[in-house]
Amino acid sequence: MADPLFSPQLRSYLDGLVPPRADEMAGMEARAAETKFPIIGPASGQFCYLIARLHGARTVFEMGSGFGYSTAWFARAVRDNGGGMVHHVVWDEELSREAREHLSALGLIDAVTFHVGEAIAALKQAEGPFDLIFNDIDKEGYPDALPVIERRLRPGGVLIVDNMLWHGRVFDEEDRDVSTEGVREVTRMVSESPGWTASIVPIRDGLLVARYDG
Ligand SMILES: C[S@@+](CC[C@H](N)C(=O)[O-])C[C@H]1O[C@@H](n2cnc3c(N)ncnc32)[C@H](O)[C@@H]1O
């Protein structure tokens, strides 16, 4: 039997429950599918939107934003929470330019600040504190990002981290790749720290949702 956790059937079922998106968002999803660009996808996007709404987030810092798909979900949440700012950070100039075009077409550009550069360095320089931080950078960077995130989240702030199941590679004890080890290490750090209250939600590739009380 195929692994039920990562079955295409489960994924398309959960994606299919998400209300239809604006044409621009649907175009971003199609572009990701064609080019195999790793966006969070509809079910995780909707879940991020939901968490941001439940939390009433008005200030969001996103690490590893790609061409702006996850940013669009957070920007919608911030707008629907009464307005605020989402920080889009990617180290690739071209992706940042593409993101500006998409967010502009979606009418969300005023809620987004764009940074081109390395995301942990950008967060160190950012003027927090933030209500919510979303981390989707290269996985070997996850452990180094956590202490910076702790300094920049407001008390009671929320962290969401993508790829916490890392396509099932975290279960494979033989897998000692730096990315897999990065995911395992940050999981240990969060679970062992009394400052964090966290769960991993197995939507798509696993989202860590955590509250920080310092
Ligand atoms: C997984 S993709 C992100 C997709 C985006 N979060 C979404 O769902 O639409 C990660 C993006 O961030 C970039 N990236 C990875 N590590 C980074 C880092 N440390 N600093 C800045 N950008 C990074 C990658 O090149 C890629 O474009």
The ligand as an ORCA input file, in Angstrom:
! r2SCAN-3c Opt
* xyz 0 1
  C      10.609     26.590     -0.733
  S      10.769     28.043     -1.647
  C       9.574     29.070     -0.964
  C       8.270     29.177     -1.488
  C       7.340     30.123     -0.786
  N       7.441     30.099      0.664
  C       5.940     29.719     -1.200
  O       5.424     28.768     -0.621
  O       5.413     30.354     -2.107
  C      12.131     28.858     -0.831
  C      12.621     30.078     -1.562
  O      13.482     30.814     -0.700
  C      14.810     30.863     -1.207
  N      15.707     30.684     -0.051
  C      16.101     29.520      0.517
  N      16.890     29.747      1.587
  C      16.977     31.100      1.694
  C      17.642     31.954      2.608
  N      18.374     31.461      3.620
  N      17.538     33.291      2.436
  C      16.794     33.802      1.408
  N      16.139     33.039      0.506
  C      16.230     31.708      0.646
  C      14.891     29.753     -2.234
  O      15.853     30.042     -3.213
  C      13.456     29.727     -2.773
  O      13.253     30.700     -3.746
*
